[in-house]
Amino acid sequence: MPQLHRQVNKGKRSVALDLTTDAGRSVLYRLAANSDAFVTNMTEARSRSLGVAYEHLVSHNPGIVYCRNTGYGATGPYADVPTHGQMMDGLAGATPVEMGEDGLVRPARWSGRQRINTLEAAGEGTSMSGLYAALYVAAALAGRGRSKRGAALDVSASACVLASAWAPALAALDPSTHAAGDDEAASRGVARYQYYGTADGRFVLFCPEEQKFWEGFCDLVERPELKPLRYGEDLRRELQRIFSTRTLEQWMEVAIANQLPIGPVHSTIAQVDSDPQIRARRVILESTSISGTHLLAPPVLVADQPYVEPTPAPELGQDTESVLRELGYTPGQIAELAATYVTNCPQGRHATHPDVFSASKESEETNPS
């Protein structure tokens, strides 16, 4: 998955260590002593056996923020079960399945409901856990500024999936306390929070929930008799006839000029990439360092700090020597670590050896945004 590697590891440096050796752990402890935060996806049991659990690192840096980000979390009966991405989604109920007529399991058939406000619309575990981990690490670092103490964080990716879908999760748990929204017959009558097709075969989402937006739209399309209406399939069909009179681009011009809640609904990544809003914020970029590839820029813009493409994602361990020099290792010590395979494992061992630790440090060239 080279493209995934290029996206998530751009702007970083890579150090490879064999943590089954005392020398490898010694390098890691020195890294920890000079770090603000340490993030790992090792289970609690594995990190303890290797001597890299929180209690080991905090003895070298009392202020370190230690974040364990695993599929199921470090507590509970599944704590030591190794996981891959969709396993976290499955535990959270975000990937419902069923047995097919051919005797093989398949994704559950879509019932006709819109897949919004359902657990299926929850965020994907590896992405959501990264966001929550980053948020809590940042909060812990801010807290350290006041308390002078570090923190130990235990992130469960499956719990992050549920957290990202908190509204539908609570609605499913307590249906009597939430408005019904999953009934197909009822949803067909929803007209004022609905998708509509445009004259060029594209789609928009029209959301005039507030009466001021609805009445403004009715005046704009010269249909004042629609103002008292809110629900009904007849209203929805009438609005579809109205939206069929203009193209997507024309409707967005209307939305901009009149500040109406009308937004494009894209069906392909090519449509997303060509959208003027996406282009204006430079969300999707062509890489200047690797021809023919793209990068996704950060979704947050920082004032007075224009986004600069980070350095390319490193090869495994390519920055080991430079980082060791920064940690104070002499050329002789660096050569000895490489000669004994503490930092320079034989070809192919990185891919299969479970105890080779790869540490990534943010490059000094990386833009803070």
N, C-alpha and C positions, 0 to 999 in steps of 0.2 A: 504494500500500500504506500508507494513512494509519495503520492500526492498528499495523503493524510500527514505523512511525516513532514513534508515541506511546509504544510500549513501550520501545524501546531508547534513545530520546533524551530521555526524561523527566528532569527535574532538571538539564538542561544548558543552556548558552547557545550561540548560533550566531553565528559571524563569517564573512563571505564576502569572499574576497580573490582578485584576479586575479594569479596568480603569473607571468604572462608579462611583467609590468611590474616595473621596479626598485623602484618604490614599494610594490607588493604584497609583494615579497620582503622589503623592509625592515621592513614590519609583522610579517611572519612571524618574522623573525630576532629582533625585539624580544619577541615572544611566547615564542619559544624560550628567550631569555635569562632569562625569568621563570618557566620551567616546570620541573617535575621530569621529565616524560616526554613524548614525542612519538610518536604512533601514526599510521601511514599505510598505505594499501592500494595505493599507487603501486608499479609495478615499479621495480627498481633503475635501469634505463635512463631511465625517465621522470623520476624524481626527480633524477637527475644533470643531465638536460637543463634542468630548471627551477631548478637550484641549491638544492635542498632535500634533498639526500642527507645521510647522517650526517656526512661531513666538513665540510659547509657549516654545519650547525647546531652541531656540537661546537666550532667556532671561536668561537661566541658564548656557549656554555655548556658548559665542559668536563665538567660533572657530569651532563649530560642523559642520560636513558635513552631510546634511539631504538629503536622497535620497528616493523619492517616486517612486516605481516601480509598475505600474498598467497596466491593459490590454490595455486601450485606451489612457492613459495619463491624466493629470490633467486639460487640457484645451479642448475646443471643445464641441460639443453637446452631446457626449457620455461620458463625463468625469466622471459622477457619476453612470454609468451603471456597475454593478458588472459583472465580467468575470471569465471564466475558460479557460484553455489552448487553445483549438482549436478555440475558438472565436477570439483570436488574429490572428491566422493563416488565419481564414476565411476573416477577414477584409482586410488582406494584399493580398488576392487572391492566397494564397498558397494551398488551399484545394478546388479546383473546384468541383462542384457537378452538377448533372442533375436529372431530373425526370425519374424514371425507368418505364418500361412497366407495372409493377405491381402497379403503383400509389404511390410508396414510393421513397423518394429521396435516391440516392446512389452516391458514388464517380464517377466523370466523367470518362467515359471509356478512356483508354489509346489509343491515336490515332496512335500509332506505332512509335512516336518520342522517341528518347532517352530522359529520364527525366533529362537532364542536360541543363544548360543555360535556364531554365524556372523557373517561380515563384514557381512551385511545388517542386523544389529542394531547396527552401529556408529553413533556419533553423527554428526549432520549437520555438514558442514564449516564453515559460517559460525559456528555456535554453538560447536563444539568449539575452533576456532582462537581465538575470542574468550576462551574460558576459559583455554587454555594461554598466550595472550599476556598476559592479566591476571596469571596466576600468575608468569610469568617477569619481568614488569615489577616486580611486588611484590618478588620475590627480588632483582632487580638494585638496586632502591632500598634494600633492607635491606643488601645488600653495599656499596653506596656509602657507607653510614654508617661502614663500617670502612675501606674503601680510598680514599675520597674521589674515586673515579673513576666515571664513567658507564659505559654499556654500549651495544653495538649488537646488537640481537636480530633474527633472521631466522626468522619463523614460516611454515611451510608448512601450509596448511589441509588439504591431502590427507594429509600425514603425521600431522596431528592426528586425522584419522578413523581411520587405522590404529592410532595410539596408544590411542584410546578402545576399540578392539576387540583389544587385545593378546593376550588369551587365545585367541580363535578364530583370529586371524592366525597365531600360533605353532603352534597345533594343525594348521592347514592346511599350514603350511610343513614341519613335522616330525611327520607323523602317527604314525610309529613310536614316538615318545616321549610321546605323549599318549593318554589313554584314549579309546576310540571313543565317540561320543555322537550321531552323526548318522544311524545306521541306524534306519529307521522301525520295523522289526520289534522291535529291541531297545528302542526308546523306548516302545513300547506296554506293555512290562512294568514301566516305572518307576512305582512306586506311592507311594513316600515322598518324592517331590519332584514333585508333580503338581497339575494343576488339577482342581477338582471343582465340580459344579453344586449349588446349594442349593435349598431347598424353594420359594423365591420366584422361581426362574428366574435368579438371579444366580450369581456364581462366586467361588471362593476358591482360593488357592494354599496347599497344605499341604506343609510342609517339615520333618518331624521327622527330620533327618539324624542327630542325636545320639540315642543309645538312650534316654537319660533322658526326652526329649520323647515318643518313640514309646511307651514303656511307660506314661508318664503318660496319654497319650491313650487307650490301650487300656483302662486302668483306668477312665477317665472314662466311656467309652461302654460299659463292662461287657462288653468282649470280650478277656479275658486270653489266650485261645487264639491271638490274632493276634500276640502278642509275638515269637515266634521268626521270623516272616515278614518278608521285606524286599522281594523282587521278585515279579513275576508279574502277568499280566493278571487272573487270578482275584482276587488281593488288590486290585488296582485297582478292579475291579467291585464288590467287597464294600465298599470304602471309599466308592465312589460311592453305594451304597445307604445308608450311614451318613450321609453329608453331605446326602443328600436329605431327611433327617428334620427339619432346622432351616433357618431363613432365614439370610441373610447376617448380618443384625443379631444374631441369636441366636448364631451361630458366633463373631462378634467378641466378644460378651459372654463366651463360653467362653474365647476366647484371652486376653482381658484378665484374667479372674478366675484363670486357671490358668497364665498366662505360657507359652502354647503358640505355636509358629510357624505361625499361620494368618493370612493377610492377604487383604484384598479385591482382586479383579481387576475393574476397571471397563472397560466397553466404550464409554462415551460421556463427553464432557466434562461433561455435566450430572450424571452419576453421580459423577465426580471432584469437582465443585463442591459436591455435597451431602454428601460424606463428612465425618463429624465430625472426623476427624484433620486433613483439609485445612482445614476451617472453624476448628478450634482454633488452628492456626498461621497463619491468615489468609493463605494462599498465593494465593488468587484474591480480588481486591478489586474492588468497583464504584468506578469513578472518581468522586471528588467534584467534580472540575473540569470533566469532559466527560460530560454526561448520557448514559446508555445505553451506556457503554463500560466495559471491564474492564481491570485491570492485574494483572500477576503480580508479587508481592512477592519480595524477595530470599529465597533458600532458606536463608540463614544468619541466625540471630538473634543479636544482640549484647546482652550483659547490660547492663541499665540504660539501654538506648537503644531504646525502642519505635519501631517503624517509623512514619514519617510520610510521607504521600504527597508525592512530589517535585513541583516545579513542572511544568506541562505541557511537552511537547516543543516547542521553539521553531520558528517559521517560519525559513526559511533567511536568515541574516544579520540577524535582528531585534535582536541584541545587539551589533552591530558598534560602534555609537557609544559605548555605555557601556564596552565593553572597551577601546576606543582611549583613552578618558579615563583609565582606570585605568593604561594604559601610559604616560601622560604627554603624549599628543597634545593640542595646543591646539584650541579650537573652530575657528580658522581652518584649521589643518592638516587637521582632520577634514572640514571643508567642501570643501577642495581635493581630498582623496582621493575624496570622493563625486562631485564635479563631473567628475572625470576617469575615473570608472567603475572606479577601483581597488577600491573597497569597495561601490559602489552600482551594480551592473551593470544595463543596460536590461532591461525586462520580458521574461522568457522566456529570457534568455541563460544564466542559471544552469543550466537544464535541459539545455542542449545544448553549452555550452562546456566542453571537457575540462580546461581549465587554471584553472578557478575553484575555489579551495580553500575548503572549508568546515571551519572549526575549531570544535569543541565543547568548552566548558570546563564542569567540574562547577559547578553553582550553589552558592553559599555556603549556600543554604537546604536543600540536599540532606542528608538524614540520612546519617551515616557508614555505617550498615548497608546 
